[in-house]
Amino acid sequence: MKKRVLATLLSAVMLVSLAACGSNGGSNDTGSAGGSTGGSTSGSTTTTTTTTTDSGSSSGALIKVGIINNDPNESGYRTANDADLKAMFTEANGYEASFAYSLKNDEQITAAQKFIQDGVDYLLLSAADTAGWDSVLKDAQDAGISVILFDRTIDADESLYEASIVSDMAKEGETAVNWLAGQGLSEYNVIHIQGVMGSAAQQGRTGALDDKVKAEASWNLVTQQTAEWNAEKAQQIVQSVIDSGESFNVIYAENDDMAKGAVAALDSAGISHGVGKDVIVMGFDCNKWALEELLNKNWNYDGQCNPFQASYIDEIIKTLESGGTISQKTIIMDEKGFDAATITQADVDQYGI
């Protein structure tokens, strides 16, 4: 926003200078430069007009946003998240948007540095890892670029970003573990399949389970490995445990795709799963197909992770563009957990992504 205000002031000074210097036809010169007559100028990537769009700045220029996200093929959640952002940040809504994707923090940081060099107005970030962002966010701040976090938190001073629209990953983990504890098993032998290590989702969903295992003698981690959100890797992890002959009765997978891969290994081995069966299956994200697995009693639990953050980001940008301030630094998405014993078709239709 600061950079945009400065650019607007400089443009105004230039227009006044042109009008003062032109002894003949001054008003025509001002109009052709994009003044109140509604003229426009075109660049290679950006078109500016004096007509204000719903989400555009008061000057009518497209708002440049650089969006850094995880790979949209990572999961159904991420696909929905990416689609939500792309539907919002369009020229029709007043934006010029550029997207960069990676599951690696260093590659995301490189993308952020490029967006800063390109002179974006806003940097939107879903970080692959919580650490390592202070320096590049300070660079953005020095360049007058506002940073908005979405989907995931980072370990950085709050002064380095305008707002954070995120899920409470720790609460997601606590809700899931509390549900599992409520199943009243005499012994919990858990295959724990983790997401990308260091991500906020992995840390939050792992933390609650780790705490429970440390606190309760009847809780045991048969294995704890990362499948990096990938179904095939999850299937391999579970198959390896099956081949070892070690007993287990819970699969705690940190997203739906990994739960799906785990179930594929169970099916291949003829091991029953779901309500009243040998193995409890737990996932996260609430893909529609995953909630249907709960509805059919093949899975037991799915934790919601709300991917639809674009409208919140748009509202924050509108507030900043109008000169307002953000009163709530962190916005937590409303989420819940679903139990196969109580889920309904209406839940699947409403909450499935």
ChimeraX attribute file (.defattr): number of C-alpha atoms within 10 A of each C-alpha:
attribute: neighborCount
match mode: 1-to-1
recipient: residues
	/A:1	18
	/A:2	16
	/A:3	16
	/A:4	20
	/A:5	16
	/A:6	12
	/A:7	13
	/A:8	15
	/A:9	11
	/A:10	11
	/A:11	13
	/A:12	13
	/A:13	11
	/A:14	14
	/A:15	18
	/A:16	12
	/A:17	12
	/A:18	16
	/A:19	16
	/A:20	10
	/A:21	10
	/A:22	13
	/A:23	8
	/A:24	9
	/A:25	9
	/A:26	14
	/A:27	13
	/A:28	13
	/A:29	15
	/A:30	20
	/A:31	15
	/A:32	14
	/A:33	17
	/A:34	16
	/A:35	18
	/A:36	12
	/A:37	13
	/A:38	12
	/A:39	15
	/A:40	17
	/A:41	13
	/A:42	9
	/A:43	7
	/A:44	5
	/A:45	6
	/A:46	14
	/A:47	14
	/A:48	17
	/A:49	18
	/A:50	18
	/A:51	16
	/A:52	15
	/A:53	18
	/A:54	12
	/A:55	23
	/A:56	23
	/A:57	23
	/A:58	18
	/A:59	18
	/A:60	18
	/A:61	23
	/A:62	25
	/A:63	25
	/A:64	23
	/A:65	22
	/A:66	24
	/A:67	26
	/A:68	25
	/A:69	24
	/A:70	22
	/A:71	16
	/A:72	17
	/A:73	13
	/A:74	16
	/A:75	20
	/A:76	21
	/A:77	25
	/A:78	18
	/A:79	16
	/A:80	18
	/A:81	22
	/A:82	23
	/A:83	15
	/A:84	16
	/A:85	21
	/A:86	15
	/A:87	12
	/A:88	19
	/A:89	23
	/A:90	15
	/A:91	17
	/A:92	14
	/A:93	16
	/A:94	20
	/A:95	21
	/A:96	21
	/A:97	19
	/A:98	15
	/A:99	15
	/A:100	17
	/A:101	17
	/A:102	19
	/A:103	18
	/A:104	14
	/A:105	19
	/A:106	14
	/A:107	15
	/A:108	23
	/A:109	21
	/A:110	13
	/A:111	19
	/A:112	25
	/A:113	15
	/A:114	13
	/A:115	24
	/A:116	23
	/A:117	12
	/A:118	11
	/A:119	17
	/A:120	25
	/A:121	25
	/A:122	24
	/A:123	23
	/A:124	21
	/A:125	25
	/A:126	25
	/A:127	27
	/A:128	28
	/A:129	24
	/A:130	18
	/A:131	15
	/A:132	15
	/A:133	20
	/A:134	14
	/A:135	12
	/A:136	16
	/A:137	24
	/A:138	17
	/A:139	16
	/A:140	25
	/A:141	18
	/A:142	13
	/A:143	16
	/A:144	20
	/A:145	25
	/A:146	24
	/A:147	22
	/A:148	21
	/A:149	22
	/A:150	27
	/A:151	25
	/A:152	21
	/A:153	24
	/A:154	20
	/A:155	12
	/A:156	15
	/A:157	11
	/A:158	12
	/A:159	11
	/A:160	20
	/A:161	21
	/A:162	21
	/A:163	21
	/A:164	25
	/A:165	24
	/A:166	22
	/A:167	26
	/A:168	22
	/A:169	23
	/A:170	18
	/A:171	16
	/A:172	23
	/A:173	24
	/A:174	20
	/A:175	19
	/A:176	27
	/A:177	21
	/A:178	13
	/A:179	15
	/A:180	19
	/A:181	13
	/A:182	9
	/A:183	10
	/A:184	9
	/A:185	12
	/A:186	8
	/A:187	14
	/A:188	21
	/A:189	21
	/A:190	23
	/A:191	24
	/A:192	25
	/A:193	29
	/A:194	24
	/A:195	24
	/A:196	19
	/A:197	17
	/A:198	15
	/A:199	20
	/A:200	27
	/A:201	29
	/A:202	23
	/A:203	19
	/A:204	20
	/A:205	28
	/A:206	26
	/A:207	17
	/A:208	20
	/A:209	22
	/A:210	16
	/A:211	12
	/A:212	17
	/A:213	16
	/A:214	11
	/A:215	10
	/A:216	11
	/A:217	10
	/A:218	13
	/A:219	19
	/A:220	17
	/A:221	15
	/A:222	17
	/A:223	17
	/A:224	15
	/A:225	15
	/A:226	20
	/A:227	25
	/A:228	19
	/A:229	25
	/A:230	23
	/A:231	22
	/A:232	16
	/A:233	18
	/A:234	29
	/A:235	22
	/A:236	16
	/A:237	23
	/A:238	23
	/A:239	19
	/A:240	14
	/A:241	16
	/A:242	16
	/A:243	9
	/A:244	9
	/A:245	8
	/A:246	11
	/A:247	12
	/A:248	20
	/A:249	17
	/A:250	23
	/A:251	25
	/A:252	27
	/A:253	29
	/A:254	29
	/A:255	33
	/A:256	26
	/A:257	25
	/A:258	31
	/A:259	26
	/A:260	23
	/A:261	24
	/A:262	26
	/A:263	26
	/A:264	20
	/A:265	21
	/A:266	18
	/A:267	12
	/A:268	10
	/A:269	12
	/A:270	9
	/A:271	14
	/A:272	15
	/A:273	21
	/A:274	21
	/A:275	19
	/A:276	11
	/A:277	15
	/A:278	13
	/A:279	22
	/A:280	22
	/A:281	25
	/A:282	29
	/A:283	27
	/A:284	28
	/A:285	27
	/A:286	26
	/A:287	25
	/A:288	17
	/A:289	14
	/A:290	27
	/A:291	34
	/A:292	21
	/A:293	19
	/A:294	26
	/A:295	21
	/A:296	15
	/A:297	19
	/A:298	22
	/A:299	27
	/A:300	28
	/A:301	29
	/A:302	29
	/A:303	25
	/A:304	25
	/A:305	26
	/A:306	22
	/A:307	23
	/A:308	20
	/A:309	20
	/A:310	20
	/A:311	14
	/A:312	15
	/A:313	21
	/A:314	17
	/A:315	12
	/A:316	18
	/A:317	24
	/A:318	17
	/A:319	14
	/A:320	17
	/A:321	20
	/A:322	12
	/A:323	11
	/A:324	11
	/A:325	12
	/A:326	12
	/A:327	7
	/A:328	10
	/A:329	15
	/A:330	17
	/A:331	15
	/A:332	14
	/A:333	17
	/A:334	11
	/A:335	16
	/A:336	16
	/A:337	19
	/A:338	25
	/A:339	20
	/A:340	20
	/A:341	13
	/A:342	9
	/A:343	19
	/A:344	16
	/A:345	11
	/A:346	9
	/A:347	15
	/A:348	21
	/A:349	12
	/A:350	10
	/A:351	19
	/A:352	18
	/A:353	22
